[in-house]
Amino acid sequence: MSVAQHTLSQEAMALENKYGAQNYHPLPVVLSRGEGVYVWDVEGKIYYDFLSAYSSVNQGHCHPKILSALNEQANELTLTSRAFYNDKLGKYEKFTTEYFGYDKLLPINTGAEAVETAIKLCRKWAYEVKGIDINDAQIVVCKNNFHGRTTTIISFSSDPVARKNFGPYTEGFIKIEYDNLKELEDVLINNDNVAGFLVEPIQGEAGVFVPSEDYLVKAKALCDKYNVLFIADEVQTGIARTGRLLASCGNCNCETKSCEGTPDVKPDILVLGKALSGGVYPVSAVLANNEIMGVIRPGNHGSTFGGNPLASAVAMAALEVVKDERLAENAERLGIIFREAMNEYIKTSKICKLVRGKGLLNAVVINDTEDGDTAWEICLRLRDNGLLAKPTHGNIIRFAPPLVMTEDQLKECINIIISTLKEFE
Ligand SMILES: *Cc1c(COP(=O)(O)O)cnc(C)c1O
């Protein structure tokens, strides 16, 4: 690396460090271009992206079909607010409700906003339909969850770094162990005020924790039994990431083979974000059927940018790409190859303890303490070797490339990952 080239990255990082709030700790690499599974840094070095902006860029960077929807719509109309109708929102709502099999969609912008929307919707349903006394509604959540960063959402986080000194906290949440049906049933039996159960089908940020095979099916059955809404936060797991259109996989019109014969877990409230726009523009959504969504009336909830024509056009194109390019099937097939290769390596590895995941949402656990820095050091070396990934929770490295990856590309990546890990054995 020449001195002049070195300066470009250094300059960009120095600017962020000097003028930006220090609310992130990025891997030191400065990106300026992306295409498909690749990104380039300001010095022109190419990398495989194995984070995909936390599973936002499932369709690959700068997908031409999504970009052309963006550009076309940007030249026509970008924002009207919901004070008026626009000619794209209805089309998008029809397309997306049919795509996932729901009556109605509430459009919003970010994942956290969509989770907030789901919480408000669930509470209002509790008072107006279920008949819980005003202000008594409780929502059951899981330990080690990640649902976003708003004041209410961090109120039920277990992460001290995300919570500390941001109180007072919002009430009305009961925290139970993830993947523990007994705890869920105990809460439901003993508390008539439970309105909803908010859950990630796989806990992504916590380190890609995949629950037991029957967990979601049985949790949904318990929710049905006690008239409690099952709210699936599929912001990270949704849109083909885990080898299915949805990780909870309901009547989503998904044509993936692995879905055949699997029990139907259709969330009462489905929360989507991230890859809903292919990472092009912030678009999120809450889907539900009429019995639930019907409690929301004019003035109850909204957002200036929610449902704007640009977002609607981009999201429709992004969802079309997922089906046109059979991304769920590809994620499922490549995920199996990835975990097989990693499991083979782990047999003789001292540094790498295990690999887990579904589809192309995977994580490798590094043999180190949770506050150790080996995973960070490995990610720096992976970067040097042309692959970008980031530790989550100290000793866990998440591997989540764009779903447009080919088998040959994946095999090259497996070689990079394994040869990098070998440098640490
Ligand atoms: C990323 C994420 C969110 C929050 O999305 P933002 O767009 O960052 O607000 C919520 N839930 C899950 C499961 C996520 O992974």
The ligand as an SDF file (V2000), in Angstrom:
LIG
                    3D

 15 15  0  0  0  0  0  0  0  0999 V2000
  -31.6530   -4.5150   12.6900 C   0  0  0  0  0  0  0  0  0  0  0  0
  -32.7890   -5.0350   13.4630 C   0  0  0  0  0  0  0  0  0  0  0  0
  -33.7870   -4.1770   13.9780 C   0  0  0  0  0  0  0  0  0  0  0  0
  -33.6930   -2.6790   13.9020 C   0  0  0  0  0  0  0  0  0  0  0  0
  -33.6610   -2.2020   12.6060 O   0  0  0  0  0  0  0  0  0  0  0  0
  -33.1720   -0.6860   12.3350 P   0  0  0  0  0  0  0  0  0  0  0  0
  -33.4950   -0.4660   10.8940 O   0  0  0  0  0  0  0  0  0  0  0  0
  -31.7080   -0.6570   12.6280 O   0  0  0  0  0  0  0  0  0  0  0  0
  -33.9400    0.1990   13.2410 O   0  0  0  0  0  0  0  0  0  0  0  0
  -34.8640   -4.7470   14.6180 C   0  0  0  0  0  0  0  0  0  0  0  0
  -34.9620   -6.0790   14.7680 N   0  0  0  0  0  0  0  0  0  0  0  0
  -34.0240   -6.9310   14.3050 C   0  0  0  0  0  0  0  0  0  0  0  0
  -34.2040   -8.4000   14.4910 C   0  0  0  0  0  0  0  0  0  0  0  0
  -32.8960   -6.4420   13.6520 C   0  0  0  0  0  0  0  0  0  0  0  0
  -31.9510   -7.2780   13.2310 O   0  0  0  0  0  0  0  0  0  0  0  0
  1  2  1  0
  2  3  1  0
  2 14  2  0
  3  4  1  0
  3 10  2  0
  4  5  1  0
  5  6  1  0
  6  7  2  0
  6  8  1  0
  6  9  1  0
 10 11  1  0
 11 12  2  0
 12 13  1  0
 12 14  1  0
 14 15  1  0
M  END
$$$$
